[in-house]
Amino acid sequence: MGEKEKEILQRLSNSIINLDIEGVKQACEDALAQGIPPIKAVTEGMAQGMDIVGQKYENQEYYLAELVMAGEVMKEGMKVLEPYLKDAEVKRLGKVVVGTVQGDLHDIGKNIFATLLEASGFDVVDLGANVSTNKFVEVVRDQKPKILGLSALLTITMVELGNVVKELENADLRNQVKVIVGGAPLTEDYAKKIGADAYAPDAVAGVNICKKWVE
């Protein structure tokens, strides 16, 4: 990677961390002008910045307002890159349904995950936050996604992840879909215990797991 490319990717990351909308737009334009693949600008630029924002939030250096703002900054950057992501004829990798479980209104992590999935060539059906177990089951039945991504950020809503897996089993749908779970209170062990196929420590890792599954 050339110095210039490194510098632009670093600027993309920093503009997310510094909540700099003008900066992110300019850095995205520069990335395109420099011939950096748009997907790389997302995963190795903005997504890296989002990860750091997430860490700052967990360490209480940033609050919810910054977290939301960083998501908005990333959206603005995506607007610049999106036309080129589509042109790059990203190979369609299959459908992923994502959502945050019932009782949980957090959706930053899920939104980043969904954005990165789309940028990587997945077709994403985003059900939003506070999604009932029945809704997840219904959508898996109707849409037949390859992958279901479930997010929970509160310790008290973690049990809902297990409920969704259980209800998929009851509906005879479990063996048709891979389930990946993510969110701050979760662990690899917990994911295994509830019968999920994978645990994503962060959005970028989650996307990489999904890519492996469809290869």
N, CA, C and O of each residue as an XYZ file, in Angstrom:
860
protein
N       0.852     -1.203      0.000
C       0.000      0.000      0.000
C       0.882      1.245      0.000
O       1.787      1.378      0.824
N       0.606      2.157     -0.937
C       1.414      3.377     -1.022
C       1.153      4.304      0.158
O       0.136      4.197      0.844
N       2.093      5.214      0.375
C       1.962      6.186      1.480
C       0.676      7.005      1.347
O      -0.040      7.255      2.316
N       0.418      7.411      0.097
C      -0.748      8.265     -0.162
C      -2.038      7.523      0.225
O      -2.927      8.083      0.866
N      -2.109      6.261     -0.179
C      -3.290      5.450      0.122
C      -3.451      5.283      1.633
O      -4.546      5.433      2.177
N      -2.347      4.971      2.292
C      -2.362      4.817      3.759
C      -2.906      6.077      4.413
O      -3.741      6.031      5.317
N      -2.403      7.201      3.923
C      -2.773      8.497      4.508
C      -4.280      8.751      4.342
O      -4.934      9.243      5.261
N      -4.819      8.414      3.172
C      -6.255      8.640      2.934
C      -7.098      7.714      3.808
O      -8.098      8.137      4.390
N      -6.689      6.456      3.895
C      -7.442      5.508      4.742
C      -7.425      5.979      6.198
O      -8.422      5.869      6.912
N      -6.278      6.503      6.621
C      -6.165      7.023      7.985
C      -7.093      8.230      8.180
O      -7.727      8.380      9.224
N      -7.157      9.081      7.156
C      -8.053     10.248      7.232
C      -9.514      9.821      7.298
O     -10.315     10.422      8.015
N      -9.851      8.787      6.551
C     -11.227      8.268      6.584
C     -11.564      7.814      7.995
O     -12.622      8.138      8.534
N     -10.648      7.063      8.577
C     -10.840      6.566      9.938
C     -10.953      7.729     10.925
O     -11.860      7.765     11.757
N     -10.022      8.675     10.821
C     -10.015      9.820     11.753
C     -11.265     10.684     11.636
O     -11.771     11.200     12.633
N     -11.763     10.837     10.396
C     -12.927     11.709     10.243
C     -14.149     11.099     10.945
O     -15.023     11.824     11.419
N     -14.202      9.768     11.005
C     -15.293      9.122     11.760
C     -15.077      9.369     13.256
O     -16.002      9.750     13.972
N     -13.850      9.146     13.712
C     -13.540      9.307     15.143
C     -13.781     10.750     15.592
O     -14.248     10.994     16.705
N     -13.455     11.707     14.707
C     -13.593     13.127     15.061
C     -14.964     13.697     14.700
O     -15.209     14.894     14.850
N     -15.860     12.816     14.219
C     -17.241     13.217     13.891
C     -17.263     14.359     12.876
O     -18.014     15.324     13.014
N     -16.413     14.220     11.846
C     -16.181     15.303     10.896
C     -16.845     14.992      9.548
O     -16.269     14.303      8.706
N     -18.056     15.506      9.360
C     -18.819     15.195      8.140
C     -18.135     15.722      6.882
O     -18.002     14.998      5.896
N     -17.702     16.981      6.915
C     -17.025     17.540      5.724
C     -15.747     16.750      5.435
O     -15.424     16.445      4.287
N     -15.044     16.436      6.502
C     -13.773     15.694      6.370
C     -13.978     14.326      5.734
O     -13.184     13.894      4.899
N     -15.055     13.646      6.138
C     -15.279     12.296      5.609
C     -15.652     12.370      4.126
O     -15.220     11.536      3.330
N     -16.456     13.374      3.759
C     -16.836     13.502      2.344
C     -15.592     13.753      1.493
O     -15.404     13.140      0.442
N     -14.756     14.664      1.967
C     -13.535     15.002      1.227
C     -12.618     13.782      1.122
O     -12.057     13.509      0.061
N     -12.472     13.053      2.228
C     -11.590     11.879      2.228
C     -12.129     10.797      1.282
O     -11.353     10.099      0.629
N     -13.458     10.663      1.210
C     -14.060      9.686      0.282
C     -13.796     10.104     -1.167
O     -13.465      9.270     -2.011
N     -13.944     11.396     -1.443
C     -13.645     11.912     -2.798
C     -12.178     11.638     -3.145
O     -11.855     11.197     -4.247
N     -11.304     11.910     -2.175
C      -9.867     11.705     -2.403
C      -9.551     10.233     -2.631
O      -8.704      9.888     -3.455
N     -10.246      9.367     -1.888
C     -10.028      7.928     -2.042
C     -10.386      7.500     -3.461
O      -9.657      6.733     -4.091
N     -11.517      8.004     -3.958
C     -11.945      7.662     -5.321
C     -10.955      8.210     -6.347
O     -10.584      7.520     -7.297
N     -10.530      9.472     -6.141
C      -9.585     10.107     -7.073
C      -8.257      9.348     -7.105
O      -7.577      9.294     -8.129
N      -7.911      8.769     -5.963
C      -6.631      8.065     -5.828
C      -6.743      6.615     -6.347
O      -5.756      5.882     -6.397
N      -7.964      6.230     -6.729
C      -8.154      4.865     -7.249
C      -8.214      3.798     -6.170
O      -8.029      2.614     -6.453
N      -8.470      4.208     -4.940
C      -8.642      3.216     -3.871
C     -10.004      2.535     -4.073
O     -11.013      3.223     -4.224
N     -10.048      1.204     -4.077
C     -11.345      0.538     -4.261
C     -12.332      0.993     -3.179
O     -11.993      1.013     -1.996
N     -13.553      1.358     -3.589
C     -14.529      1.881     -2.626
C     -14.730      0.962     -1.421
O     -14.882      1.431     -0.293
N     -14.730     -0.353     -1.669
C     -14.953     -1.299     -0.569
C     -13.818     -1.198      0.459
O     -14.028     -1.371      1.660
N     -12.612     -0.913     -0.045
C     -11.460     -0.781      0.843
C     -11.586      0.498      1.683
O     -11.227      0.528      2.860
N     -12.113      1.562      1.033
C     -12.340      2.820      1.757
C     -13.317      2.590      2.919
O     -13.218      3.222      3.971
N     -14.271      1.659      2.695
C     -15.242      1.359      3.754
C     -14.604      0.499      4.837
O     -14.595      0.877      6.009
N     -14.066     -0.669      4.446
C     -13.625     -1.636      5.462
C     -12.308     -1.237      6.138
O     -12.140     -1.442      7.340
N     -11.378     -0.669      5.367
C     -10.070     -0.340      5.960
C      -9.958      1.131      6.340
O      -8.950      1.565      6.898
N     -11.014      1.899      6.027
C     -11.023      3.314      6.393
C     -12.087      3.591      7.425
O     -11.815      3.606      8.626
N     -13.311      3.814      6.953
C     -14.384      4.232      7.859
C     -14.722      3.193      8.931
O     -14.963      3.546     10.086
N     -14.738      1.912      8.549
C     -15.112      0.879      9.528
C     -14.101      0.813     10.675
O     -14.462      0.555     11.824
N     -12.834      1.049     10.342
C     -11.804      1.057     11.399
C     -12.090      2.189     12.387
O     -11.956      2.030     13.600
N     -12.487      3.335     11.830
C     -12.831      4.471     12.682
C     -14.028      4.156     13.571
O     -14.047      4.513     14.749
N     -15.035      3.479     12.993
C     -16.234      3.112     13.759
C     -15.877      2.176     14.900
O     -16.426      2.280     15.996
N     -14.944      1.251     14.633
C     -14.520      0.327     15.692
C     -13.919      1.088     16.869
O     -14.181      0.774     18.030
N     -13.109      2.093     16.545
C     -12.475      2.883     17.614
C     -13.527      3.681     18.368
O     -13.458      3.812     19.590
N     -14.517      4.221     17.626
C     -15.620      4.935     18.269
C     -16.350      3.988     19.234
O     -16.692      4.366     20.355
N     -16.578      2.759     18.776
C     -17.230      1.751     19.625
C     -16.444      1.484     20.895
O     -17.017      1.359     21.977
N     -15.115      1.396     20.755
C     -14.260      1.177     21.932
C     -14.335      2.373     22.877
O     -14.409      2.211     24.095
N     -14.315      3.570     22.303
C     -14.386      4.777     23.138
C     -15.710      4.820     23.900
O     -15.773      5.273     25.042
N     -16.766      4.336     23.239
C     -18.079      4.304     23.886
C     -18.049      3.313     25.055
O     -18.549      3.600     26.143
N     -17.451      2.143     24.808
C     -17.384      1.138     25.869
C     -16.531      1.629     27.038
O     -16.802      1.306     28.194
N     -15.494      2.415     26.723
C     -14.636      2.952     27.796
C     -15.201      4.234     28.393
O     -14.564      4.876     29.228
N     -16.396      4.597     27.958
C     -17.079      5.804     28.436
C     -16.342      7.102     28.141
O     -16.520      8.102     28.836
N     -15.504      7.076     27.093
C     -14.892      8.335     26.632
C     -15.890      9.048     25.722
O     -15.911     10.276     25.643
N     -16.714      8.258     25.040
C     -17.764      8.793     24.185
C     -19.110      8.378     24.756
O     -19.238      7.334     25.396
N     -20.111      9.216     24.512
C     -21.458      8.875     24.965
C     -22.327      8.532     23.768
O     -21.855      8.507     22.631
N     -23.597      8.268     24.031
C     -24.508      7.852     22.970
C     -24.555      8.884     21.838
O     -24.617      8.524     20.663
N     -24.524     10.173     22.205
C     -24.608     11.235     21.187
C     -23.473     11.100     20.170
O     -23.693     11.230     18.966
N     -22.251     10.837     20.665
C     -21.103     10.687     19.755
C     -21.263      9.444     18.890
O     -20.930      9.438     17.705
N     -21.782      8.393     19.514
C     -21.972      7.136     18.805
C     -22.935      7.330     17.635
O     -22.684      6.879     16.517
N     -24.036      8.009     17.921
C     -25.044      8.270     16.889
C     -24.449      9.162     15.803
O     -24.640      8.923     14.610
N     -23.730     10.190     16.234
C     -23.121     11.132     15.294
C     -22.124     10.415     14.373
O     -22.088     10.673     13.170
N     -21.319      9.515     14.945
C     -20.338      8.775     14.142
C     -21.058      7.945     13.077
O     -20.587      7.823     11.946
N     -22.200      7.379     13.454
C     -23.007      6.617     12.490
C     -23.481      7.503     11.352
O     -23.498      7.090     10.192
N     -23.870      8.736     11.698
C     -24.320      9.702     10.677
C     -23.168     10.083      9.741
O     -23.342     10.190      8.527
N     -21.994     10.284     10.333
C     -20.819     10.650      9.526
C     -20.515      9.524      8.533
O     -20.216      9.769      7.364
N     -20.600      8.282      9.030
C     -20.320      7.150      8.149
C     -21.346      7.093      7.012
O     -21.004      6.800      5.867
N     -22.612      7.380      7.350
C     -23.662      7.376      6.319
C     -23.344      8.392      5.222
O     -23.527      8.113      4.038
N     -22.864      9.575      5.627
C     -22.520     10.617      4.645
C     -21.381     10.146      3.738
O     -21.394     10.382      2.530
N     -20.404      9.481      4.339
C     -19.301      8.929      3.543
C     -19.807      7.881      2.571
O     -19.384      7.833      1.416
N     -20.728      7.031      3.054
C     -21.283      5.974      2.208
C     -22.021      6.567      1.003
O     -22.009      5.998     -0.088
N     -22.667      7.727      1.221
C     -23.401      8.369      0.112
C     -22.450      8.707     -1.036
O     -22.806      8.586     -2.208
N     -21.239      9.132     -0.680
C     -20.246      9.467     -1.711
C     -19.789      8.198     -2.432
O     -19.608      8.195     -3.649
N     -19.605      7.123     -1.665
C     -19.026      5.899     -2.241
C     -20.042      4.990     -2.919
O     -19.702      4.228     -3.824
N     -21.308      5.079     -2.466
C     -22.300      4.099     -2.902
C     -22.429      3.917     -4.419
O     -22.472      2.782     -4.895
N     -22.492      5.019     -5.188
C     -22.620      4.818     -6.643
C     -21.489      3.960     -7.210
O     -21.683      3.208     -8.165
N     -20.308      4.085     -6.608
C     -19.135      3.353     -7.116
C     -19.115      1.925     -6.584
O     -18.574      1.024     -7.226
N     -19.702      1.723     -5.415
C     -19.805      0.363     -4.875
C     -20.695     -0.455     -5.801
O     -20.402     -1.609     -6.112
N     -21.798      0.174     -6.238
C     -22.729     -0.535     -7.123
C     -22.017     -0.846     -8.454
O     -22.131     -1.946     -8.994
N     -21.277      0.156     -8.967
C     -20.607     -0.026    -10.261
C     -19.557     -1.112    -10.208
O     -19.293     -1.792    -11.200
N     -18.963     -1.266     -9.046
C     -17.863     -2.227     -8.937
C     -18.392     -3.640     -9.147
O     -17.681     -4.621     -8.930
N     -19.668     -3.731     -9.578
C     -20.330     -5.018     -9.763
C     -19.852     -5.999     -8.706
O     -19.251     -7.034     -8.993
N     -20.141     -5.633     -7.504
C     -19.818     -6.521     -6.398
C     -20.683     -7.763     -6.607
O     -21.891     -7.671     -6.825
N     -20.047     -8.903     -6.535
C     -20.777    -10.160     -6.718
C     -21.798    -10.287     -5.592
O     -21.442    -10.140     -4.423
N     -23.069    -10.558     -5.925
C     -24.087    -10.708     -4.880
C     -23.815    -11.989     -4.113
O     -23.676    -13.060     -4.702
N     -23.741    -11.873     -2.820
C     -23.326    -13.029     -2.007
C     -24.477    -13.724     -1.303
O     -24.286    -14.744     -0.641
N     -25.675    -13.167     -1.449
C     -26.801    -13.809     -0.770
C     -27.456    -12.852      0.204
O     -26.980    -11.741      0.438
N     -28.560    -13.314      0.763
C     -29.379    -12.449      1.607
C     -29.075    -12.647      3.089
O     -28.934    -13.773      3.567
N     -28.978    -11.527      3.804
C     -28.797    -11.572      5.258
C     -29.903    -10.738      5.905
O     -30.138     -9.592      5.523
N     -30.574    -11.331      6.889
C     -31.553    -10.580      7.671
C     -30.871    -10.170      8.974
O     -30.257    -11.002      9.641
N     -30.975     -8.886      9.339
C     -30.373     -8.432     10.595
C     -31.404     -7.681     11.436
O     -32.355     -7.098     10.915
N     -31.189     -7.712     12.746
C     -32.074     -6.969     13.631
C     -31.580     -7.046     15.073
O     -30.822     -7.941     15.446
N     -32.030     -6.084     15.867
C     -31.743     -6.105     17.306
C     -32.959     -6.717     17.994
O     -34.099     -6.424     17.635
N     -32.704     -7.568     18.985
C     -33.790     -8.349     19.591
C     -34.769     -7.509     20.408
O     -34.531     -6.344     20.727
N     -35.881     -8.166     20.727
C     -36.957     -7.528     21.478
C     -36.462     -6.904     22.786
O     -35.670     -7.497     23.518
N     -36.955     -5.685     23.057
C     -36.608     -5.008     24.309
C     -35.323     -4.208     24.234
O     -34.945     -3.532     25.191
N     -34.648     -4.288     23.084
C     -33.347     -3.616     22.945
C     -33.433     -2.595     21.812
O     -33.770     -2.933     20.677
N     -33.121     -1.340     22.141
C     -33.257     -0.271     21.139
C     -31.929      0.130     20.514
O     -31.874      1.061     19.711
N     -30.864     -0.570     20.878
C     -29.549     -0.201     20.349
C     -29.411     -0.680     18.915
O     -29.715     -1.831     18.603
N     -28.953      0.206     18.051
C     -28.785     -0.286     16.687
C     -27.525      0.212     15.984
O     -27.362     -0.002     14.783
N     -26.634      0.872     16.721
C     -25.424      1.388     16.057
C     -24.591      0.244     15.482
O     -24.256      0.239     14.297
N     -24.262     -0.725     16.341
C     -23.437     -1.854     15.892
C     -24.089     -2.586     14.736
O     -23.439     -2.938     13.752
N     -25.399     -2.809     14.879
C     -26.147     -3.507     13.826
C     -26.121     -2.703     12.524
O     -25.979     -3.272     11.441
N     -26.259     -1.384     12.634
C     -26.251     -0.537     11.431
C     -24.906     -0.587     10.713
O     -24.841     -0.629      9.485
N     -23.833     -0.582     11.505
C     -22.493     -0.645     10.894
C     -22.342     -1.988     10.188
O     -21.854     -2.066      9.060
N     -22.774     -3.046     10.880
C     -22.715     -4.401     10.339
C     -23.490     -4.465      9.013
O     -22.997     -5.002      8.021
N     -24.710     -3.908      9.015
C     -25.553     -3.928      7.809
C     -24.895     -3.145      6.675
O     -24.898     -3.586      5.525
N     -24.337     -1.993      7.001
C     -23.677     -1.150      5.987
C     -22.500     -1.891      5.361
O     -22.321     -1.878      4.143
N     -21.699     -2.537      6.209
C     -20.525     -3.266      5.705
C     -20.942     -4.485      4.898
O     -20.310     -4.820      3.896
N     -22.011     -5.152      5.337
C     -22.513     -6.306      4.574
C     -22.913     -5.872      3.167
O     -22.574     -6.521      2.178
N     -23.647     -4.750      3.103
C     -24.094     -4.251      1.796
C     -22.904     -3.892      0.926
O     -22.867     -4.204     -0.264
N     -21.936     -3.235      1.535
C     -20.744     -2.833      0.782
C     -19.966     -4.059      0.291
O     -19.251     -3.987     -0.708
N     -20.110     -5.173      0.997
C     -19.379     -6.393      0.619
C     -20.135     -7.225     -0.408
O     -19.617     -8.223     -0.908
N     -21.367     -6.810     -0.723
C     -22.100     -7.527     -1.766
C     -23.253     -8.391     -1.282
O     -23.827     -9.149     -2.064
N     -23.600     -8.289     -0.007
C     -24.779     -9.013      0.486
C     -26.031     -8.169      0.265
O     -25.967     -6.940      0.236
N     -27.159     -8.836      0.111
C     -28.443     -8.136      0.109
C     -28.955     -8.175      1.544
O     -29.155     -9.250      2.110
N     -29.162     -7.016      2.120
C     -29.487     -6.953      3.539
C     -30.939     -6.551      3.765
O     -31.428     -5.576      3.194
N     -31.614     -7.320      4.606
C     -32.952     -6.957      5.063
C     -32.798     -6.558      6.530
O     -32.590     -7.407      7.397
N     -32.902     -5.259      6.794
C     -32.681     -4.754      8.151
C     -34.027     -4.528      8.833
O     -34.804     -3.664      8.425
N     -34.289     -5.306      9.868
C     -35.583     -5.219     10.563
C     -35.592     -4.146     11.656
O     -36.622     -3.899     12.284
N     -34.426     -3.505     11.878
C     -34.383     -2.448     12.884
C     -34.122     -2.988     14.285
O     -33.522     -4.048     14.461
N     -34.592     -2.224     15.285
C     -34.357     -2.594     16.679
C     -35.672     -3.037     17.319
O     -36.754     -2.823     16.771
N     -35.549     -3.662     18.498
C     -36.730     -4.098     19.261
C     -37.631     -5.002     18.404
O     -38.841     -4.790     18.320
N     -37.025     -6.000     17.778
C     -37.750     -6.894     16.871
C     -38.214     -8.135     17.629
O     -37.422     -8.777     18.319
N     -39.485     -8.470     17.504
C     -40.010     -9.628     18.243
C     -39.469    -10.931     17.655
O     -39.105    -11.005     16.481
N     -39.431    -11.944     18.502
C     -38.965    -13.262     18.080
C     -39.817    -13.775     16.915
O     -39.296    -14.325     15.945
N     -41.144    -13.585     17.030
C     -42.044    -14.045     15.966
C     -41.716    -13.399     14.628
O     -41.767    -14.037     13.577
N     -41.378    -12.120     14.697
C     -41.050    -11.377     13.472
C     -39.809    -11.990     12.800
O     -39.791    -12.195     11.586
N     -38.784    -12.276     13.594
C     -37.571    -12.899     13.038
C     -37.931    -14.218     12.343
O     -37.493    -14.482     11.223
N     -38.732    -15.037     13.024
C     -39.097    -16.357     12.485
C     -39.878    -16.191     11.170
O     -39.619    -16.870     10.177
N     -40.830    -15.272     11.207
C     -41.673    -15.001     10.034
C     -40.826    -14.573      8.829
O     -41.017    -15.060      7.715
N     -39.883    -13.647      9.079
C     -39.066    -13.121      7.983
C     -38.124    -14.201      7.441
O     -37.901    -14.284      6.233
N     -37.573    -15.027      8.333
C     -36.710    -16.124      7.871
C     -37.534    -17.080      6.993
O     -37.057    -17.575      5.972
N     -38.772    -17.323      7.415
C     -39.631    -18.227      6.632
C     -39.937    -17.628      5.248
O     -39.856    -18.315      4.229
N     -40.289    -16.333      5.236
C     -40.707    -15.708      3.974
C     -39.543    -15.377      3.049
O     -39.607    -15.610      1.842
N     -38.468    -14.826      3.637
C     -37.373    -14.298      2.809
C     -36.294    -15.336      2.498
O     -35.500    -15.162      1.573
N     -36.275    -16.406      3.274
C     -35.265    -17.471      3.108
C     -33.824    -16.939      3.001
O     -33.125    -17.238      2.033
N     -33.385    -16.156      3.988
C     -32.000    -15.661      3.943
C     -31.011    -16.790      4.209
O     -31.362    -17.815      4.793
N     -29.775    -16.588      3.773
C     -28.724    -17.558      4.094
C     -28.275    -17.373      5.537
O     -27.879    -18.321      6.215
N     -28.350    -16.105      5.988
C     -27.782    -15.756      7.299
C     -28.747    -14.858      8.062
O     -29.412    -13.999      7.483
N     -28.809    -15.077      9.380
C     -29.581    -14.204     10.269
C     -28.611    -13.605     11.278
O     -27.932    -14.331     12.004
N     -28.548    -12.264     11.319
C     -27.663    -11.569     12.260
C     -28.484    -10.966     13.383
O     -29.351    -10.126     13.145
N     -28.210    -11.396     14.613
C     -28.968    -10.913     15.767
C     -28.054    -10.100     16.675
O     -26.917    -10.487     16.947
N     -28.574     -8.962     17.140
C     -27.767     -8.101     17.990
C     -28.473     -7.861     19.324
O     -29.690     -7.686     19.374
N     -27.692     -7.854     20.399
C     -28.225     -7.493     21.719
C     -27.144     -6.716     22.448
O     -25.999     -7.161     22.523
N     -27.499     -5.560     22.983
C     -26.492     -4.758     23.676
C     -26.692     -4.696     25.175
O     -25.831     -4.216     25.912
N     -27.835     -5.185     25.617
C     -28.117     -5.150     27.051
C     -28.050     -6.563     27.611
O     -28.472     -7.522     26.966
N     -27.519     -6.674     28.804
C     -27.438     -7.993     29.435
C     -28.830     -8.609     29.563
O     -28.995     -9.819     29.412
N     -29.833     -7.765     29.844
C     -31.180     -8.320     30.053
C     -31.850     -8.782     28.766
O     -32.816     -9.544     28.812
N     -31.347     -8.328     27.609
C     -31.989     -8.784     26.365
C     -31.229     -9.947     25.724
O     -31.649    -10.477     24.695
N     -30.108    -10.341     26.336
C     -29.329    -11.451     25.772
C     -30.160    -12.720     25.639
O     -30.001    -13.472     24.677
N     -31.056    -12.962     26.610
C     -31.862    -14.188     26.577
C     -32.709    -14.270     25.307
O     -33.036    -15.358     24.835
N     -33.059    -13.098     24.759
C     -33.894    -13.086     23.553
C     -33.186    -13.764     22.368
O     -33.834    -14.343     21.496
N     -31.859    -13.684     22.349
C     -31.107    -14.322     21.261
C     -31.389    -15.816     21.258
O     -31.651    -16.417     20.216
N     -31.328    -16.407     22.465
C     -31.598    -17.838     22.599
C     -33.028    -18.176     22.213
O     -33.293    -19.218     21.613
N     -33.954    -17.273     22.566
C     -35.362    -17.506     22.223
C     -35.561    -17.573     20.716
O     -36.313    -18.408     20.214
N     -34.875    -16.679     19.994
C     -35.022    -16.676     18.540
C     -34.509    -17.999     17.958
O     -35.155    -18.598     17.099
N     -33.347    -18.444     18.435
C     -32.780    -19.710     17.942
C     -33.746    -20.866     18.227
O     -33.980    -21.728     17.380
N     -34.296    -20.854     19.443
C     -35.233    -21.913     19.855
C     -36.476    -21.919     18.953
O     -36.918    -22.968     18.483
N     -37.018    -20.732     18.727
C     -38.238    -20.651     17.913
C     -37.982    -21.040     16.451
O     -38.865    -21.575     15.781
N     -36.766    -20.765     15.966
C     -36.416    -21.206     14.609
C     -36.413    -22.731     14.556
O     -36.842    -23.334     13.572
N     -35.919    -23.346     15.642
C     -35.927    -24.809     15.719
C     -37.362    -25.329     15.724
O     -37.703    -26.254     14.987
N     -38.202    -24.716     16.571
C     -39.602    -25.149     16.662
C     -40.319    -25.039     15.323
O     -41.220    -25.818     15.012
N     -39.891    -24.042     14.531
C     -40.555    -23.813     13.240
C     -39.893    -24.616     12.106
O     -40.228    -24.449     10.933
N     -38.940    -25.497     12.487
C     -38.216    -26.305     11.484
C     -37.444    -25.460     10.479
O     -37.274    -25.852      9.324
N     -36.973    -24.288     10.930
C     -36.234    -23.402     10.018
C     -34.756    -23.320     10.375
O     -33.950    -22.789      9.610
N     -34.407    -23.851     11.549
C     -33.054    -23.624     12.057
C     -31.963    -24.126     11.117
O     -30.926    -23.482     10.957
N     -32.204    -25.284     10.495
C     -31.141    -25.844      9.639
C     -31.051    -25.161      8.278
O     -30.198    -25.510      7.463
N     -31.934    -24.181      8.026
C     -31.898    -23.486      6.730
C     -31.100    -22.189      6.786
O     -30.828    -21.583      5.750
N     -30.727    -21.764      7.979
C     -30.112    -20.441      8.103
C     -28.972    -20.461      9.117
O     -29.069    -21.108     10.160
N     -27.896    -19.749      8.802
C     -26.786    -19.594      9.741
C     -27.109    -18.412     10.651
O     -27.570    -17.369     10.186
N     -26.865    -18.579     11.942
C     -27.167    -17.499     12.886
C     -25.867    -16.940     13.472
O     -25.057    -17.663     14.051
N     -25.703    -15.630     13.300
C     -24.533    -14.960     13.890
C     -25.037    -13.926     14.892
O     -25.975    -13.184     14.601
N     -24.422    -13.876     16.060
C     -24.866    -12.946     17.098
C     -23.742    -11.987     17.473
O     -22.562    -12.329     17.391
N     -24.127    -10.787     17.883
C     -23.131     -9.793     18.268
C     -23.705     -8.814     19.266
O     -24.922     -8.690     19.404
N     -22.815     -8.113     19.965
C     -23.239     -7.132     20.959
C     -22.289     -7.168     22.143
O     -21.691     -8.200     22.447
N     -22.160     -6.036     22.802
C     -21.144     -5.885     23.854
C     -21.143     -6.976     24.935
O     -20.066     -7.453     25.292
N     -22.314     -7.399     25.481
C     -22.237     -8.342     26.602
C     -21.981     -9.790     26.185
O     -21.807    -10.655     27.044
N     -21.956    -10.063     24.887
C     -21.873    -11.456     24.442
C     -20.451    -11.989     24.436
O     -19.475    -11.240     24.405
N     -20.372    -13.320     24.467
C     -19.079    -14.010     24.365
C     -19.251    -15.191     23.427
O     -20.364    -15.598     23.092
N     -18.115    -15.723     23.017
C     -18.071    -16.932     22.194
C     -18.843    -18.059     22.893
O     -19.653    -18.748     22.273
N     -18.579    -18.230     24.187
C     -19.222    -19.303     24.961
C     -20.730    -19.156     24.987
O     -21.471    -20.125     24.822
N     -21.170    -17.920     25.198
C     -22.617    -17.676     25.276
C     -23.277    -18.018     23.932
O     -24.348    -18.623     23.886
N     -22.617    -17.618     22.855
C     -23.151    -17.898     21.519
C     -23.292    -19.408     21.305
O     -24.290    -19.877     20.757
N     -22.275    -20.163     21.747
C     -22.328    -21.627     21.625
C     -23.482    -22.179     22.447
O     -24.240    -23.040     21.999
N     -23.592    -21.653     23.673
C     -24.599    -22.162     24.607
C     -26.014    -22.030     24.054
O     -26.844    -22.920     24.243
N     -26.288    -20.922     23.372
C     -27.660    -20.723     22.864
C     -27.857    -21.358     21.487
O     -28.951    -21.315     20.923
N     -26.782    -21.948     20.952
C     -26.930    -22.656     19.681
C     -26.758    -21.793     18.443
O     -27.198    -22.174     17.358
N     -26.117    -20.621     18.590
C     -25.822    -19.793     17.407
C     -24.632    -20.410     16.662
O     -23.858    -21.173     17.240
N     -24.495    -20.073     15.382
C     -23.381    -20.622     14.594
C     -22.088    -19.839     14.810
O     -20.993    -20.380     14.654
N     -22.220    -18.570     15.167
C     -21.006    -17.760     15.333
C     -21.283    -16.548     16.196
O     -22.419    -16.101     16.353
N     -20.181    -16.027     16.756
C     -20.214    -14.797     17.553
C     -19.287    -13.795     16.880
O     -18.159    -14.131     16.519
N     -19.764    -12.562     16.713
C     -18.931    -11.523     16.100
C     -18.521    -10.509     17.158
O     -19.377     -9.814     17.706
N     -17.214    -10.408     17.460
C     -16.763     -9.411     18.439
C     -16.945     -7.981     17.935
O     -17.089     -7.057     18.735
N     -16.940     -7.791     16.607
C     -17.215     -6.461     16.036
C     -17.752     -6.625     14.629
O     -17.787     -7.734     14.094
N     -18.168     -5.528     14.034
C     -18.855     -5.581     12.729
C     -17.967     -6.144     11.621
O     -18.423     -6.934     10.795
N     -16.698     -5.736     11.608
C     -15.798     -6.189     10.544
C     -15.590     -7.698     10.644
O     -15.615     -8.402      9.634
N     -15.383     -8.197     11.875
C     -15.216     -9.644     12.089
C     -16.480    -10.377     11.649
O     -16.411    -11.446     11.041
N     -17.641     -9.787     11.965
C     -18.915    -10.403     11.604
C     -19.066    -10.560     10.095
O     -19.514    -11.598      9.607
N     -18.688     -9.520      9.372
C     -18.788     -9.569      7.910
C     -17.846    -10.640      7.358
O     -18.199    -11.365      6.427
N     -16.655    -10.734      7.931
C     -15.699    -11.743      7.462
C     -16.226    -13.158      7.669
O     -16.025    -14.032      6.825
N     -16.904    -13.380      8.798
C     -17.505    -14.698      9.062
C     -18.576    -14.983      8.011
O     -18.632    -16.079      7.453
N     -19.422    -13.995      7.748
C     -20.507    -14.172      6.758
C     -19.930    -14.491      5.377
O     -20.458    -15.333      4.651
N     -18.845    -13.809      5.030
C     -18.211    -14.057      3.722
C     -17.710    -15.492      3.634
O     -17.886    -16.157      2.613
N     -17.084    -15.965      4.712
C     -16.579    -17.356      4.727
C     -17.724    -18.329      4.500
O     -17.579    -19.306      3.766
N     -18.866    -18.062      5.134
C     -20.002    -18.977      5.023
C     -20.511    -19.117      3.597
O     -20.968    -20.190      3.203
N     -20.436    -18.043      2.820
C     -21.029    -18.116      1.475
C     -20.009    -18.439      0.381
O     -20.362    -18.601     -0.787
N     -18.734    -18.528      0.782
C     -17.705    -18.797     -0.238
C     -17.932    -20.140     -0.902
O     -17.166    -20.531     -1.783
